[in-house]
Amino acid sequence: MSQNSPDGSHAHAAAATPPAPVDPRNPAGRKTFFGQPGMLANLFSVEMWERFSFYGMQALVLYYMYRSAVEGGLEIDEGVAAGIVGAYGGTVYLCSILGGWIADRLLGPERTMLASAVLIMFGHVALAFVPGVPGLTIGLLSIAVGSGGLKTTCVNLVGTLYERDDPRRDAGFSLYYMGVNIGALFGPLLTSFAWGTWGFHAGFGIAAVFMALGLVQYVLTRKGLPATVHTVANPLPRSQYGRWIGIALAFVVVVLVLLFTGVLNPGNLSDAVILVVVVSAVLLFTTMLRDKDLSADEHSRVIAFIPLFIATAAFFSLFQQQFTVLAIYADTRLNLNVFGFEIKPSAVQSINPVFIILLSMGFAAAWTKLGRRQPSTPIKFGIALLLIGVAFLLFITQAQTASVFIGWIVLVLLFATLGELFLSPVGLSLATKLAPRKFPVQMVALYNLSVALGTALSGSLAEFYSRENEVGYFGTMGAITIVLGIVMLLVAKPILKLMRGIR
């Protein structure tokens, strides 16, 4: 319908108003999240609450295991409890490989992620409501399998929101990574408050509630994802279902037999995970290196990844001790009175995420500005080992102090986080760049195995820690890692040469 203009003429509003320019990054005009695809907000939320619940639970579970029954704990031996935490952490990374297989061959990434998130929530509910060792066992197994599946698939779903050449892609992943660390920051703080106010099970319950909230939000908005997320990349033929079901059942039977005969027990769980990881890594490396279809460059790059695999495992064997030895240290050695308030030792787990949030953007900007002048990957790995080694040597300065000022643990974790930022963000990217065309997933699996190995080692090594041998323990760990860092720096050029043009 036309309207009269001030001069009495008729003007059509539609004709008078020029069309709005189309944003080439968002031609359909869909809702965005800080200029990113709108669905990033939902995946950001799922991962944030998953990390909130994961780190919130992990901050408490060691204390839950070894504290006395009067305090609500299970009275498990301290060293054994630390070993279980290490084994659990290593299993999470092992299960990321299982999650990737299920996504690629059975369910597709979206359904695998949804099932994984439900399993995680169920695990937290078990820890909150099922008392004693049964609740601990069901809870940790469920969360390990679920977190492994979600860790693999959620990153994949973020990638589906962008075309390969979309300039927003890196910024989108940075926002996503920020969500991870926001969850990791607040999880231990709120579950620690719940533990101190109402007990361990309330802390686990808080983790379950927030995981449920993230899950509900995702379910209500999951239709906004691209249709490709439901695609099964390499469907398993139905003729092979029976074979794989048989393999899975045989594995479960073997584990149960080992448990009931006592061959596998809580005291050696981390050692068992280490054995599984080492055997798996050797088999994967051997399979790739013996493949005749590999070009000379690809073969060389796989060899170059071997020392980097070892360096990653060595780094995480110390870094992941923030959930084992450093957790015990916070409970038994730190003065936890901060400005007149007594905090729970589990709150210390929030220090690392604070540093990640504060420092990660600075590192990213520095690497961008340096461009080709930035240190090569082997140099970065060497520096990371030096930094985590120095972090452990810092403990020696307080060996004779009865009640250690909490600022020391902040300083230790600053050095550890700096090391993490030199190694962790580039590790997975490096695996994809060094991977032969025939084995892209297998190379990523190897990177996850290196982290699994280091995490399981953090549990086994923790059994050697005690208040009486702090100088020997921290001194040995720090010195060995610093030597490994120096060796990595010395062999950086030969490794770089083997990488054949990859930095």
LINPEJO-V521015 format. One record per helix or strand of 3 or more residues. SS is the DSSP state (H for helix, E for strand). FROM is the first residue (numbers start at 1). TO is the last residue. If there is no record, write none. Layout:
# LINPEJO-V521015
ss=SS from=FROM to=TO
ss=SS from=FROM to=TO
This chain:
# LINPEJO-V521015
ss=H from=13 to=16
ss=H from=39 to=66
ss=H from=69 to=71
ss=H from=78 to=107
ss=H from=109 to=129
ss=H from=132 to=160
ss=H from=169 to=198
ss=H from=200 to=224
ss=H from=227 to=230
ss=H from=238 to=260
ss=H from=266 to=289
ss=H from=296 to=323
ss=H from=325 to=332
ss=H from=345 to=373
ss=H from=377 to=398
ss=H from=406 to=434
ss=H from=437 to=462
ss=H from=467 to=490
ss=H from=492 to=498
